[in-house]
Amino acid sequence: MAGGKLSQKQEMFCVNYAKHGNATRAYKEAYSAENMKPATIYVKACELLKNGKIEVRLKELNQMAVSDAVMTKQEALQLLSVKARIRITDVCDFKQEQVGNDEEGNPVFQTVWTMKNAEDIDPAVAACIKSVTVTKTGPKIELYDANASAKLLADMLGWNAPVESNVNSEVRVKNEWNIHPTQAVVRDDQQG
């Protein structure tokens, strides 16, 4: 902490304020304020916010929160790797169930699927579920495109062969004065 030593209560105030952005609430959480009037708590919280050491610490906490909020390249690669490997069996269970008999008495089977319980699905896998909707024919689970994730990984890691881009274009200039291009060159000795 570059701003100097804060008391334990000041540090708690800073952490709570950085968490939810409410100075009055942060003051109540950090200090013994049960017997204080709301107006007094508000004034004390405002005084803390004007304290130079507190201001420095809040800036530090804010910078830490911003850097923690931005995904690193490694995190992006890990997320894309999970999305590229996801399979429907990671979120659903499939089984054959007998649903009846045909006219000859032979059993008729149907594939039945159920979505796994939320607590049985790894959070990284759950993040790969694009949507779950209920349709006329039953529930529909859509996962993010594994092939698109694999392509993004290949692009990020440079696995693809270099692509040659050949850009040819023709530029036409409107010649309003009907001057031949060789006549349009102005030499230093002709400028005047």
C-alpha positions as CSV (number, residue, x, y, z in Angstrom):
1,M,0.0,0.0,0.0
2,A,1.7,3.2,-1.2
3,G,-0.5,5.7,0.6
4,G,0.8,4.9,4.1
5,K,-0.4,2.8,7.0
6,L,-4.1,2.6,7.5
7,S,-5.8,1.4,10.7
8,Q,-7.6,-1.9,10.4
9,K,-10.9,-0.2,10.4
10,Q,-9.8,2.3,7.7
11,E,-8.7,-0.7,5.6
12,M,-12.0,-2.5,6.1
13,F,-13.8,0.7,5.1
14,C,-11.8,0.9,1.9
15,V,-12.3,-2.7,1.0
16,N,-16.1,-2.5,1.6
17,Y,-16.4,0.8,-0.2
18,A,-14.5,-0.6,-3.2
19,K,-16.8,-3.7,-3.1
20,H,-20.1,-1.9,-3.3
21,G,-19.4,1.8,-3.7
22,N,-21.6,3.0,-0.8
23,A,-19.6,5.0,1.8
24,T,-22.3,5.1,4.5
25,R,-22.7,1.3,4.3
26,A,-18.9,0.8,4.3
27,Y,-18.6,3.0,7.4
28,K,-21.3,1.0,9.2
29,E,-19.5,-2.3,8.2
30,A,-16.1,-1.1,9.4
31,Y,-16.9,1.0,12.5
32,S,-19.2,0.6,15.5
33,A,-22.0,2.8,14.3
34,E,-25.1,1.2,15.9
35,N,-25.7,4.1,18.2
36,M,-24.9,6.8,15.7
37,K,-27.5,8.9,13.8
38,P,-27.6,8.4,10.0
39,A,-26.5,12.0,9.4
40,T,-23.4,11.5,11.6
41,I,-22.5,8.2,9.8
42,Y,-22.8,10.1,6.5
43,V,-20.5,12.9,7.6
44,K,-18.0,10.5,9.1
45,A,-18.0,8.4,5.8
46,C,-17.5,11.6,3.7
47,E,-14.6,12.7,6.0
48,L,-12.9,9.3,5.4
49,L,-13.3,9.6,1.6
50,K,-11.5,13.0,1.8
51,N,-8.6,11.5,3.8
52,G,-5.5,11.4,1.5
53,K,-4.4,7.9,2.6
54,I,-7.9,6.6,2.1
55,E,-8.0,8.2,-1.4
56,V,-4.7,6.5,-2.4
57,R,-5.8,3.1,-1.1
58,L,-9.2,3.4,-2.9
59,K,-7.3,4.1,-6.2
60,E,-5.1,1.1,-5.5
61,L,-8.1,-1.1,-4.9
62,N,-9.8,0.2,-8.0
63,Q,-6.7,-0.5,-10.2
64,M,-6.5,-4.0,-8.8
65,A,-10.2,-4.6,-9.5
66,V,-9.8,-3.3,-13.1
67,S,-6.8,-5.5,-13.7
68,D,-8.6,-8.5,-12.2
69,A,-11.7,-7.8,-14.3
70,V,-9.8,-7.9,-17.6
71,M,-9.3,-11.4,-19.0
72,T,-5.7,-12.4,-19.6
73,K,-4.6,-14.1,-22.8
74,Q,-4.1,-17.3,-20.8
75,E,-7.6,-17.1,-19.4
76,A,-9.0,-16.6,-22.9
77,L,-7.0,-19.6,-24.2
78,Q,-8.3,-21.8,-21.3
79,L,-11.9,-20.7,-21.9
80,L,-11.6,-21.4,-25.7
81,S,-10.0,-24.7,-25.0
82,V,-12.9,-25.8,-22.8
83,K,-15.4,-24.6,-25.4
84,A,-13.5,-26.5,-28.1
85,R,-13.6,-29.7,-26.1
86,I,-17.2,-29.5,-24.8
87,R,-19.5,-32.4,-25.7
88,I,-23.3,-32.7,-25.1
89,T,-22.6,-35.6,-22.8
90,D,-20.8,-33.1,-20.4
91,V,-24.2,-31.5,-19.7
92,C,-26.7,-34.3,-20.5
93,D,-27.2,-38.0,-19.7
94,F,-28.6,-40.3,-22.4
95,K,-30.2,-43.7,-22.0
96,Q,-32.5,-46.1,-23.8
97,E,-35.9,-46.7,-22.2
98,Q,-38.6,-49.1,-23.2
99,V,-41.7,-47.1,-24.1
100,G,-44.0,-49.9,-25.0
101,N,-44.4,-52.9,-27.3
102,D,-45.1,-53.1,-31.0
103,E,-48.0,-55.2,-32.5
104,E,-46.0,-58.3,-32.3
105,G,-45.1,-57.8,-28.6
106,N,-41.5,-56.8,-29.2
107,P,-40.2,-54.0,-27.0
108,V,-39.9,-50.5,-28.5
109,F,-37.1,-48.3,-27.2
110,Q,-36.6,-44.6,-27.3
111,T,-33.5,-42.6,-26.5
112,V,-34.3,-40.3,-23.5
113,W,-32.0,-37.5,-22.3
114,T,-31.9,-35.5,-19.1
115,M,-29.9,-32.5,-18.2
116,K,-27.4,-33.1,-15.4
117,N,-28.0,-31.4,-12.1
118,A,-26.4,-28.0,-11.9
119,E,-24.1,-29.1,-9.1
120,D,-22.8,-32.0,-11.2
121,I,-21.7,-29.7,-14.1
122,D,-18.3,-28.2,-13.8
123,P,-18.6,-24.3,-13.8
124,A,-16.2,-24.1,-16.8
125,V,-18.5,-26.5,-18.7
126,A,-21.6,-24.6,-17.6
127,A,-20.1,-21.5,-19.2
128,C,-20.2,-23.3,-22.5
129,I,-24.0,-23.5,-22.5
130,K,-25.2,-20.8,-24.9
131,S,-28.9,-21.2,-24.1
132,V,-31.5,-23.5,-22.6
133,T,-35.1,-23.0,-24.0
134,V,-38.4,-24.8,-23.9
135,T,-39.9,-25.5,-27.3
136,K,-43.1,-27.3,-28.4
137,T,-41.2,-30.5,-28.6
138,G,-39.4,-30.2,-25.3
139,P,-36.3,-28.5,-23.9
140,K,-33.5,-27.4,-26.2
141,I,-29.9,-27.0,-25.1
142,E,-27.5,-25.0,-27.3
143,L,-23.8,-25.1,-26.7
144,Y,-21.2,-22.6,-28.1
145,D,-19.7,-23.8,-31.4
146,A,-16.7,-26.0,-30.6
147,N,-15.3,-25.6,-34.1
148,A,-15.4,-21.8,-33.9
149,S,-13.6,-22.0,-30.6
150,A,-10.9,-24.2,-32.1
151,K,-10.5,-21.8,-35.0
152,L,-10.1,-18.9,-32.6
153,L,-7.5,-20.9,-30.7
154,A,-5.6,-21.6,-33.9
155,D,-5.7,-17.9,-34.9
156,M,-4.5,-16.8,-31.4
157,L,-1.7,-19.3,-31.3
158,G,-0.6,-18.8,-34.9
159,W,-1.3,-22.4,-35.9
160,N,-2.6,-21.4,-39.3
161,A,-0.3,-21.0,-42.3
162,P,0.3,-17.3,-43.2
163,V,-2.3,-15.9,-45.5
164,E,-1.0,-13.9,-48.5
165,S,-3.0,-10.8,-49.2
166,N,-2.5,-9.2,-52.6
167,V,-4.0,-5.9,-52.9
168,N,-4.1,-4.4,-56.4
169,S,-6.1,-1.3,-57.0
170,E,-6.3,1.3,-59.7
171,V,-6.5,5.0,-58.8
172,R,-8.1,7.3,-61.3
173,V,-7.7,11.0,-61.0
174,K,-10.1,13.3,-62.7
175,N,-8.2,15.5,-65.0
176,E,-10.3,18.7,-65.2
177,W,-7.7,20.7,-67.0
178,N,-6.9,18.2,-69.8
179,I,-3.2,18.3,-68.9
180,H,-1.1,15.3,-69.9
181,P,0.4,13.7,-66.7
182,T,4.0,14.5,-67.9
183,Q,3.0,18.2,-68.2
184,A,1.6,18.3,-64.7
185,V,5.1,18.1,-63.1
186,V,6.1,21.5,-61.6
187,R,9.8,22.1,-61.4
188,D,11.3,24.4,-58.8
189,D,12.5,26.9,-61.4
190,Q,8.9,27.2,-62.8
191,Q,7.2,28.1,-59.5
192,G,6.7,31.6,-59.0
